Amino acid sequence: MMDLDAIYKDAETRMQKSVKAFKSELKHLKTGRATPALLEDLKIEYYGSQIEITKIASVVAPEPRLLVIQPWDKTVIGEIVKAIQKSGLGLNPQSDGNVVRVPIPPLSEDSRRQLVKLVGKLAEDARIAVRNIRRDAISKVKRMEKEKQISEDDRKRAEDKLNELTQKYTEEINKIAEAKEKEIMES
């Protein structure tokens, strides 16, 4: 049997995870500005296993439109170049044998609008996830009331508290989306 505090805690934890997943998805959007997060999840073949680039090289953005990747083992430079070319990010890496330079092309007005649309869709998906978590928690609370574990007043208070949590995380998603849209339009 779950108590109300456990339901709140579970709902809040799941809502936090939804916001975190949303932030993570946004990190990988190419905004026309160089950011090491763009390549964070990119994996390369390294001694028979798939390794993230950030585990075998330093990735820095010395200029707003340039990423520089400096692998600790120079023999993987070719693999890094291939992985970036195959990534679907539309980037054209160049290597001099010691480092890989990745120029970040500026975004066209049309691609900016497409990215803003995508941010909006991802934000809506995150808001839906948060609302679904609220719905699940409220159904647990209603079941508790039906089984006479809590009173009607307890159910109403629980629903109010879950609605407040939902509002809090929905607003956080909106702020993150707004900031990302602004970054896309300004870069």
C-alpha positions as CSV (number, residue, x, y, z in Angstrom):
1,M,0.0,0.0,0.0
2,M,1.3,3.4,-1.0
3,D,0.9,6.5,1.2
4,L,0.2,10.0,-0.2
5,D,3.8,11.1,0.4
6,A,5.2,8.2,-1.6
7,I,2.8,9.1,-4.4
8,Y,4.0,12.8,-4.4
9,K,7.6,11.8,-4.2
10,D,7.2,9.3,-7.1
11,A,5.3,11.8,-9.2
12,E,7.9,14.6,-8.6
13,T,10.8,12.3,-9.3
14,R,9.2,11.2,-12.6
15,M,8.4,14.8,-13.5
16,Q,12.0,15.8,-12.9
17,K,13.2,13.0,-15.1
18,S,10.9,14.3,-17.9
19,V,12.4,17.8,-17.6
20,K,15.9,16.3,-17.6
21,A,15.2,14.2,-20.7
22,F,13.8,17.3,-22.5
23,K,16.9,19.3,-21.6
24,S,19.1,16.4,-22.9
25,E,17.2,16.4,-26.2
26,L,17.7,20.1,-26.6
27,K,21.4,19.9,-26.1
28,H,21.8,17.9,-29.3
29,L,20.1,20.5,-31.5
30,K,22.4,22.4,-33.8
31,T,21.9,26.0,-33.1
32,G,24.6,27.6,-35.3
33,R,26.7,28.1,-32.2
34,A,29.5,25.7,-31.3
35,T,28.9,23.7,-28.1
36,P,30.7,20.5,-27.1
37,A,27.3,19.0,-26.1
38,L,26.6,18.7,-29.8
39,L,29.0,15.7,-29.9
40,E,28.5,14.4,-26.4
41,D,26.7,11.2,-27.3
42,L,28.6,10.5,-30.5
43,K,30.3,7.1,-30.3
44,I,33.3,5.8,-32.2
45,E,34.8,2.4,-32.7
46,Y,37.8,2.1,-30.3
47,Y,39.6,-1.2,-29.8
48,G,36.5,-3.2,-30.6
49,S,34.0,-1.3,-28.6
50,Q,31.8,1.8,-29.0
51,I,33.1,4.7,-26.9
52,E,31.8,8.2,-26.6
53,I,34.1,10.8,-28.2
54,T,34.2,12.8,-24.9
55,K,35.8,9.7,-23.2
56,I,38.8,9.6,-25.5
57,A,39.3,13.2,-26.5
58,S,38.8,16.7,-25.2
59,V,36.1,18.7,-27.1
60,V,36.3,22.4,-26.8
61,A,34.7,25.4,-28.5
62,P,37.5,28.0,-28.8
63,E,35.3,30.2,-31.1
64,P,31.5,30.6,-31.4
65,R,31.5,28.6,-34.7
66,L,34.2,26.1,-34.2
67,L,34.6,22.8,-32.2
68,V,38.1,21.4,-31.7
69,I,38.5,17.7,-30.8
70,Q,41.9,16.6,-29.5
71,P,42.1,12.9,-29.0
72,W,44.5,11.5,-26.5
73,D,45.3,8.7,-28.9
74,K,46.0,10.1,-32.4
75,T,45.2,6.8,-34.1
76,V,41.5,7.4,-33.6
77,I,41.3,10.7,-35.6
78,G,40.1,8.9,-38.7
79,E,37.3,7.2,-36.7
80,I,36.3,10.5,-35.1
81,V,36.0,12.2,-38.6
82,K,34.0,9.3,-39.9
83,A,31.6,9.3,-36.9
84,I,30.9,13.0,-37.3
85,Q,30.3,12.7,-41.0
86,K,27.9,9.8,-40.4
87,S,26.1,11.5,-37.5
88,G,23.5,13.3,-39.6
89,L,24.4,16.6,-37.9
90,G,25.4,18.1,-41.3
91,L,28.9,18.9,-40.1
92,N,32.1,18.7,-42.1
93,P,35.1,17.8,-39.9
94,Q,38.7,18.6,-41.0
95,S,41.8,16.9,-39.6
96,D,45.4,17.9,-39.6
97,G,46.6,14.6,-38.0
98,N,46.7,16.1,-34.5
99,V,43.2,17.6,-33.9
100,V,39.9,17.6,-35.7
101,R,38.3,20.9,-36.4
102,V,34.6,21.1,-36.9
103,P,33.3,24.4,-38.3
104,I,29.6,25.0,-37.3
105,P,27.8,26.5,-40.3
106,P,25.5,29.4,-39.6
107,L,21.8,28.6,-39.8
108,S,19.5,29.9,-42.5
109,E,16.3,31.7,-41.5
110,D,14.3,28.7,-42.7
111,S,16.3,26.2,-40.7
112,R,16.0,28.4,-37.6
113,R,12.2,28.3,-38.0
114,Q,12.3,24.5,-38.4
115,L,14.4,24.2,-35.2
116,V,12.0,26.5,-33.3
117,K,9.1,24.3,-34.4
118,L,11.0,21.2,-33.3
119,V,11.7,22.8,-29.9
120,G,8.0,23.5,-29.6
121,K,7.2,19.9,-30.4
122,L,9.7,18.5,-27.9
123,A,8.4,20.9,-25.2
124,E,4.8,19.8,-25.8
125,D,5.9,16.1,-25.6
126,A,7.6,16.9,-22.3
127,R,4.5,18.7,-21.0
128,I,2.3,15.7,-22.0
129,A,4.7,13.4,-20.2
130,V,4.3,15.6,-17.0
131,R,0.5,15.6,-17.3
132,N,0.5,11.8,-17.8
133,I,2.5,11.5,-14.6
134,R,-0.1,13.7,-12.8
135,R,-2.9,11.6,-14.2
136,D,-1.3,8.3,-13.0
137,A,-0.8,9.8,-9.5
138,I,-4.3,11.1,-9.3
139,S,-5.7,7.7,-10.3
140,K,-3.7,6.1,-7.4
141,V,-5.1,8.7,-5.0
142,K,-8.7,8.0,-6.2
143,R,-8.1,4.3,-5.8
144,M,-7.0,5.0,-2.2
145,E,-10.1,7.0,-1.5
146,K,-12.3,4.2,-3.1
147,E,-10.6,1.6,-0.8
148,K,-11.3,3.9,2.2
149,Q,-7.6,4.4,2.9
150,I,-8.0,8.2,2.7
151,S,-10.9,10.7,3.0
152,E,-12.5,12.8,0.3
153,D,-10.7,15.9,1.8
154,D,-7.4,14.1,1.6
155,R,-8.0,13.2,-2.0
156,K,-8.8,16.8,-2.9
157,R,-5.7,18.1,-1.1
158,A,-3.6,15.5,-2.9
159,E,-5.1,16.5,-6.3
160,D,-4.3,20.1,-5.5
161,K,-0.7,19.3,-4.6
162,L,-0.3,17.2,-7.7
163,N,-1.7,20.0,-9.8
164,E,0.8,22.4,-8.2
165,L,3.7,20.0,-9.1
166,T,2.4,19.7,-12.6
167,Q,2.2,23.5,-12.9
168,K,5.8,23.9,-11.5
169,Y,7.4,21.5,-14.0
170,T,5.3,22.7,-17.0
171,E,6.5,26.3,-16.3
172,E,10.1,25.0,-16.1
173,I,9.7,23.3,-19.5
174,N,8.2,26.5,-20.9
175,K,11.2,28.6,-19.6
176,I,13.7,26.1,-21.0
177,A,12.0,26.0,-24.4
178,E,11.8,29.8,-24.5
179,A,15.5,30.2,-23.8
180,K,16.4,27.6,-26.5
181,E,14.1,29.3,-29.1
182,K,15.8,32.6,-28.3
183,E,19.2,31.1,-28.6
184,I,18.3,29.6,-32.0
185,M,16.9,32.9,-33.4
186,E,19.9,34.9,-32.1
187,S,22.8,32.6,-33.2
